[in-house]
Amino acid sequence: KLQLEIDLGEFMFSRIKFHFISEDKTITLSDGTTVQCLTHTHPNHLAFYVETKHTRILHISDASVNEDKSHIHFSKTWDKFYNLKPDFFFIGAGGHNTRKMDGFDRDIIENSTLTPVQAGKLVAKLLPKHAGVIGIYNFSVWDNRMEYAMSTEDIEGMFYWSTTYLAPSVKVHILRPGDQFIHL
């Protein structure tokens, strides 16, 4: 048996429907809620656009402005996001820099993930009602790859600073565990 099945128990596990997604796909749930699973600039990562009868939510994590991390302009990959109209937009924007070593060659990739300012630019293009930065806790070391991220406070401050300037109509939230949003 799968470990997940053991952990959940047969009854709960049998009620789960798995979707293995490698390209853009929309899933419609029994209550009419749609979940668009959207690829973006990082391979094997998805963005989720959830639309219910009452609200629309966009969640993007572990993205960069461009697939080629040596460029800082938004790639065409982002074009499909610009027509979405989320009420709530949650985006990872740690601005991670990654050390890379290839043989004896050392390099630092400065655009490993979206910076808070780049996230603010996406907010300005999408113009959701509410926005918050997520995924800023990540500091990873694996496979000889080390990432460096700014402090949580600096990331939140820079996201707030850029977003309120570029998209003053958007309510920016400093998110904390347990926060709740009520959409009227």
For each residue, the residues with C-beta under 8 A, 3 or more apart:
1: 5 6
2: 5 6 13
3: 6 7
4: 7 8 13
5: 1 2 8 9 10 13
6: 1 2 3 9
7: 3 4
8: 4 5 12 13 16
9: 5 6 12 13
10: 5 13 14
11: 14 15
12: 8 9 15 16
13: 2 4 5 8 9 10 16
14: 10 11
15: 11 12
16: 8 12 13
17:
18:
19: 25 27 37
20:
21: 25 37 46
22: 39 44
23: 39
24: 36 37 38 39 80
25: 19 21 36 37
26: 34 35 36 37
27: 19 34 35 37
28: 32 33 34 35
29: 32 33 34 35
30:
31: 52
32: 28 29 52 53
33: 28 29 50 51 52 53
34: 26 27 28 29 50 51
35: 26 27 28 29 48 49 50
36: 24 25 26 48 49 50 51
37: 19 21 24 25 26 27 46 47 48
38: 24 46 47 48 49 80 81
39: 22 23 24 45 46 47 77
40: 45 46 47 60 63 77 78 81
41: 63 64 65 66 67 75 77 78
42: 45 62 63 64
43:
44: 22
45: 39 40 42 61 62 63
46: 21 37 38 39 40
47: 37 38 39 40 58 59 60 61 63 81
48: 35 36 37 38 57 58 59
49: 35 36 38 56 57 58 59 84 86
50: 33 34 35 36 56 57 58 59
51: 33 34 36 55 56 57
52: 31 32 33 55 56
53: 32 33
54: 183
55: 51 52 87 88 183
56: 49 50 51 52 84 85 86 87 88
57: 48 49 50 51 86 87 88 89 90
58: 47 48 49 50 81 84 86 88 89 90 91 126 128
59: 47 48 49 50 90 91 134
60: 40 47 63 81 89 90 91 92 122
61: 45 47 91 92 134 135
62: 42 45 92 113 135
63: 40 41 42 45 47 60 91 92 113 114
64: 41 42 67 69 111 112 113 114
65: 41 71 72 73 74 75 78 111 114 118
66: 41 69 71 72 73 74 75 77 111
67: 41 64 75 77
68: 71 75
69: 64 66 109 110 111 112
70: 109 111
71: 65 66 68 75 111
72: 65 66 111 118
73: 65 66
74: 65 66 78 118 121 122
75: 41 65 66 67 68 71 78
76: 79
77: 39 40 41 66 67 80
78: 40 41 65 74 75 81 82 122 125
79: 76 82
80: 24 38 77 83
81: 38 40 47 58 60 78 84 122 125 126
82: 78 79 125 126
83: 80
84: 49 56 58 81 126
85: 56 126 127 128
86: 49 56 57 58 89 126 128
87: 55 56 57 128 129 130 183
88: 55 56 57 58 128 129 130 131 132 181 183
89: 57 58 60 86 122 123 126 128 130 131 132
90: 57 58 59 60 131 132 133 134 175
91: 58 59 60 61 63 114 119 122 123 131 132 133 134
92: 60 61 62 63 113 114 119 133 134 135 136 138
93: 113 114 115 116 118 119 133 134 135 136 155 159
94: 113 114 135 136 137 138 149 150 155
95: 113 114 115 116 118 149 150 155 158
96: 112 113 138 147 148 149
97: 108 109 110 112 147 148 149
98: 108 109 112 145 146 147 148
99: 106 107 108 145 146 147 148
100: 106 107 108 109 145
101: 105 106 107 144
102: 105 107
103:
104:
105: 101 102
106: 99 100 101
107: 99 100 101 102
108: 97 98 99 100
109: 69 70 97 98 100 112
110: 69 97
111: 64 65 66 69 70 71 72 115
112: 64 69 96 97 98 109 147
113: 62 63 64 92 93 94 95 96
114: 63 64 65 91 92 93 94 95 118 119 122
115: 93 95 111 118 119 158
116: 93 95 119 120 133 150 155 156 158 159 162
117: 120 121 158 159 162
118: 65 72 74 93 95 114 115 121 122
119: 91 92 93 114 115 116 122 123 133 159 162 163
120: 116 117 123 124 158 159 161 162 163 165 166 167
121: 74 117 118 124 125 162 166
122: 60 74 78 81 89 91 114 118 119 125 126
123: 89 91 119 120 126 127 128 131 163 166 167 170
124: 120 121 127 163 166 167
125: 78 81 82 121 122
126: 58 81 82 84 85 86 89 122 123
127: 85 123 124 167 169 170
128: 58 85 86 87 88 89 123 131 170
129: 87 88 170 171
130: 87 88 89 170 171 172 173 181
131: 88 89 90 91 123 128 163 167 170 171 172 173
132: 88 89 90 91 172 173 174 175
133: 90 91 92 93 116 119 136 155 156 159 175
134: 59 61 90 91 92 93 175
135: 61 62 92 93 94 138
136: 92 93 94 133 149 150 152 155 156
137: 94 152
138: 92 94 96 135 147 149
139: 147 148 149
140: 145 146 147
141: 145 146 147
142: 145
143:
144: 101
145: 98 99 100 140 141 142
146: 98 99 140 141
147: 96 97 98 99 112 138 139 140 141
148: 96 97 98 99 139
149: 94 95 96 97 136 138 139 155
150: 94 95 116 136 154 155 158
151: 154 155
152: 136 137 155 156
153: 156 157
154: 150 151 157 158
155: 93 94 95 116 133 136 149 150 151 152 158 159
156: 116 133 136 152 153 159 160 174
157: 153 154 160 161
158: 95 115 116 117 120 150 154 155 161 162
159: 93 116 117 119 120 133 155 156 162 163 172
160: 156 157 163 164 172 174
161: 120 157 158 164 165
162: 116 117 119 120 121 158 159 165 166
163: 119 120 123 124 131 159 160 166 167 170 172
164: 160 161 167 168 170 172
165: 120 161 162 168
166: 120 121 123 124 162 163
167: 120 123 124 127 131 163 164 170
168: 164 165
169: 127
170: 123 127 128 129 130 131 163 164 167
171: 129 130 131
172: 130 131 132 159 160 163 164
173: 130 131 132 179 181
174: 132 156 160
175: 90 132 133 134 179
176: 179
177:
178:
179: 173 175 176
180:
181: 88 130 173
182:
183: 54 55 87 88
184:
